């Protein structure tokens, strides 16, 4: 327990880019709830993820460490999370989500008293098979926001009144395939697509981006924006539930995303292993008890979320988002290549005005820079890369990549696998 808050609530949305929220200047009113939250929170306009995809972005967010040390070579969790830290401090801890890449199969249940990853691992095989069959019939790829809310609120209501807690809800609605439910399906476009047609279009955009016409691209954007509006509603319902229970004013609440999603800006869709703004610029709201209305333009990182929580416990090793931050701060991101690009490591550094990108070929160590006119910034990125290479080489563990059949099925539906 700290002097300022008794509880920590971390709400994250998968693949939610900042510039598609109305409070970040988007032309559509996609986020009325988050717009209101911004009025009583610190809203960070230049927040960047430590990576561009879940397997590296979420562990960085939960640990406060760069991905090259947060996970091992098989993307298994390799570092203590804020759940572990808070659990040791006596907090009840729980996580609710349905992304296979951050499930118990990869060690992400560590530090959580209750960890619901929606994958039924450890349950009776008959129950798991029945759930898989039902999900297939329903064309269900993940737990919807209303399910996540219901499960997490049930857990909250099971706690003792005076018990401090850490709760992490990760919402998958804004992740592809974009299939907004009910009235949201035609909120921005009367398209007539079935769920399976929408999934097929999303997959084609990933596999063959050049085949996507302007109209198809707009349709993907329309469906994505509708998913944002749906998710926004349920974020609001969850925050209202905290308020009704008298918990909001006792909690530090952080709302952000693990990464964004691309719509052809750099020749690709979804969120592959690059570091452009559309897949690293994320929304970030921090609401302390009592609220705080301010817009912060200083560059910040999702790594700062864990540091903020830890500083509330007296750990001064890191930058708190609740304190003033130097205007000239540099923010770094990284991403491992995959498949035929697995020998590449990509890095980026951002300031308030500029960005510099670099691709490192692990086979020989050659560096290829892009997007910088300030040579001093390039030098800073080069020094950062040197430090990160040393960190990465310190962990040379090869992890077993076998995962449960159910995980493989979910990943395929989400566009990750063939």
QUIFENDA-V44617 format. One record per residue. RES is the residue in three letters. PHI is phi as a letter, one per 20 degrees, with the letter a starting at -180 (NA if undefined). Layout:
((RES	PHI) (RES	PHI))
This chain:
((UNK	NA) (UNK	d) (UNK	f) (UNK	d) (UNK	b) (UNK	e) (UNK	c) (UNK	c) (UNK	c) (UNK	d) (UNK	d) (UNK	c) (UNK	d) (UNK	e) (UNK	m) (UNK	d) (UNK	e) (UNK	f) (UNK	f) (UNK	d) (UNK	d) (UNK	f) (UNK	f) (UNK	d) (UNK	n) (UNK	f) (UNK	f) (UNK	e) (UNK	e) (UNK	e) (UNK	c) (UNK	g) (UNK	f) (UNK	f) (UNK	f) (UNK	f) (UNK	f) (UNK	f) (UNK	f) (UNK	c) (UNK	c) (UNK	e) (UNK	d) (UNK	e) (UNK	e) (UNK	c) (UNK	e) (UNK	c) (UNK	f) (UNK	f) (UNK	b) (UNK	d) (UNK	b) (UNK	g) (UNK	f) (UNK	d) (UNK	f) (UNK	f) (UNK	g) (UNK	f) (UNK	f) (UNK	f) (UNK	d) (UNK	m) (UNK	d) (UNK	f) (UNK	g) (UNK	f) (UNK	d) (UNK	f) (UNK	c) (UNK	e) (UNK	f) (UNK	d) (UNK	m) (UNK	e) (UNK	g) (UNK	c) (UNK	c) (UNK	f) (UNK	e) (UNK	f) (UNK	f) (UNK	f) (UNK	f) (UNK	f) (UNK	f) (UNK	f) (UNK	e) (UNK	n) (UNK	f) (UNK	f) (UNK	c) (UNK	b) (UNK	c) (UNK	c) (UNK	a) (UNK	b) (UNK	d) (UNK	g) (UNK	f) (UNK	c) (UNK	e) (UNK	f) (UNK	f) (UNK	d) (UNK	n) (UNK	e) (UNK	f) (UNK	g) (UNK	n) (UNK	e) (UNK	f) (UNK	c) (UNK	c) (UNK	d) (UNK	d) (UNK	m) (UNK	d) (UNK	m) (UNK	f) (UNK	n) (UNK	e) (UNK	f) (UNK	g) (UNK	f) (UNK	f) (UNK	f) (UNK	f) (UNK	f) (UNK	f) (UNK	f) (UNK	f) (UNK	f) (UNK	f) (UNK	f) (UNK	f) (UNK	e) (UNK	l) (UNK	e) (UNK	d) (UNK	a) (UNK	f) (UNK	f) (UNK	g) (UNK	f) (UNK	f) (UNK	g) (UNK	f) (UNK	f) (UNK	f) (UNK	f) (UNK	f) (UNK	g) (UNK	f) (UNK	g) (UNK	f) (UNK	e) (UNK	e) (UNK	f) (UNK	g) (UNK	e) (UNK	f) (UNK	f) (UNK	b) (UNK	d) (UNK	c) (UNK	d) (UNK	d) (UNK	d) (UNK	e) (UNK	e) (UNK	g) (UNK	e) (UNK	e) (UNK	f) (UNK	f) (UNK	f) (UNK	c) (UNK	g) (UNK	e) (UNK	l) (UNK	f) (UNK	f) (UNK	g) (UNK	d) (UNK	f) (UNK	d) (UNK	b) (UNK	e) (UNK	e) (UNK	m) (UNK	f) (UNK	f) (UNK	g) (UNK	f) (UNK	f) (UNK	f) (UNK	f) (UNK	f) (UNK	f) (UNK	f) (UNK	f) (UNK	f) (UNK	f) (UNK	f) (UNK	f) (UNK	b) (UNK	g) (UNK	f) (UNK	e) (UNK	f) (UNK	f) (UNK	g) (UNK	f) (UNK	f) (UNK	f) (UNK	f) (UNK	f) (UNK	f) (UNK	f) (UNK	g) (UNK	f) (UNK	f) (UNK	f) (UNK	f) (UNK	f) (UNK	f) (UNK	f) (UNK	f) (UNK	f) (UNK	g) (UNK	g) (UNK	f) (UNK	f) (UNK	f) (UNK	f) (UNK	f) (UNK	f) (UNK	f) (UNK	f) (UNK	f) (UNK	f) (UNK	f) (UNK	e) (UNK	m) (UNK	e) (UNK	f) (UNK	e) (UNK	d) (UNK	c) (UNK	e) (UNK	d) (UNK	c) (UNK	c) (UNK	b) (UNK	c) (UNK	f) (UNK	a) (UNK	d) (UNK	b) (UNK	d) (UNK	c) (UNK	n) (UNK	g) (UNK	c) (UNK	n) (UNK	b) (UNK	d) (UNK	m) (UNK	b) (UNK	f) (UNK	e) (UNK	d) (UNK	c) (UNK	f) (UNK	g) (UNK	f) (UNK	d) (UNK	c) (UNK	e) (UNK	c) (UNK	f) (UNK	b) (UNK	c) (UNK	c) (UNK	d) (UNK	f) (UNK	g) (UNK	n) (UNK	n) (UNK	a) (UNK	e) (UNK	a) (UNK	d) (UNK	d) (UNK	e) (UNK	f) (UNK	f) (UNK	c) (UNK	c) (UNK	f) (UNK	f) (UNK	f) (UNK	f) (UNK	f) (UNK	f) (UNK	f) (UNK	f) (UNK	f) (UNK	f) (UNK	f) (UNK	e) (UNK	n) (UNK	e) (UNK	e) (UNK	e) (UNK	q) (UNK	d) (UNK	e) (UNK	f) (UNK	e) (UNK	d) (UNK	f) (UNK	c) (UNK	g) (UNK	f) (UNK	e) (UNK	f) (UNK	d) (UNK	d) (UNK	d) (UNK	c) (UNK	b) (UNK	b) (UNK	e) (UNK	f) (UNK	c) (UNK	l) (UNK	f) (UNK	d) (UNK	f) (UNK	e) (UNK	d) (UNK	c) (UNK	d) (UNK	c) (UNK	b) (UNK	c) (UNK	c) (UNK	d) (UNK	f) (UNK	d) (UNK	c) (UNK	c) (UNK	c) (UNK	d) (UNK	b) (UNK	d) (UNK	d) (UNK	e) (UNK	f) (UNK	e) (UNK	o) (UNK	n) (UNK	f) (UNK	d) (UNK	c) (UNK	e) (UNK	b) (UNK	m) (UNK	b) (UNK	d) (UNK	e) (UNK	f) (UNK	f) (UNK	f) (UNK	f) (UNK	f) (UNK	f) (UNK	f) (UNK	f) (UNK	f) (UNK	f) (UNK	f) (UNK	g) (UNK	f) (UNK	f) (UNK	f) (UNK	f) (UNK	f) (UNK	f) (UNK	f) (UNK	f) (UNK	c) (UNK	d) (UNK	e) (UNK	e) (UNK	e) (UNK	f) (UNK	e) (UNK	f) (UNK	c) (UNK	f) (UNK	g) (UNK	f) (UNK	f) (UNK	g) (UNK	f) (UNK	f) (UNK	f) (UNK	f) (UNK	f) (UNK	e) (UNK	n) (UNK	e) (UNK	c) (UNK	f))
